[in-house]
C-alpha cells in the first residue's frame, strides 16, 4: 500500500503508508514550530494535495528555522525532515530561499567558539538531492 502527494494532477511522491504516516506526523510538529501551515492537505483515500503557495512559504520558514537551530540534538533530529521537505519542494519546482540559511551559517561560523562547528548548508542540499532520487523512484 502507498499514498500519493499530488500537486494538481501530478504525483510528486508515492511513499509507503508507514513512511507517509511518519512524515505526516512530523508535518504537524513542524507546522507548530514555524507557526505556518505546511500547504500539505489532509490524507484522504490515500491522496493529499499540496498547495504550492502555502508549501513554498512553509519550506522557506522551515529552512530559516533550521538555520537558526544550533542546538546539536534539535539540528540532528530535524535534519531528516527538513531534507525531505526540501526534496519535495524540488520535485514541485518550488524555488527555495537558501540565502537566509547561508547567511546564518556564515554568521555562526564567524562567531562560533565551537571547534567542531562546520558548514551544514551544502550537506543539507546534498542530502535533499539524494532523497529526490529515492522519492522519485
C-alpha angles and dihedrals in degrees: 000000000000143000133229130231105196136187103199106310094338121096111221099179136009107189129171117270091255095052090045093049091051092046094048092050089053091048088062092050095050094043086061092046096052096032095232135104112253097225088233105126127218119286107251123171089350093304136097133179124227118217102218096206096049091040092052091052090048093049092052092045091047093050091048090049091049092048090056092048106096095157101117097222095044091048092050095045093048098042096084094050093046091050090050092050090048090051091050090049089051091052089049090052091241115158110235120213102230094164095084091050093047091048092050090048092049093049091047093050091049094052103030119118088191108108088204094056109131142174111273105170095078091046091051091049090051093048092051091049090052090050091053088063091051096042094048095053 
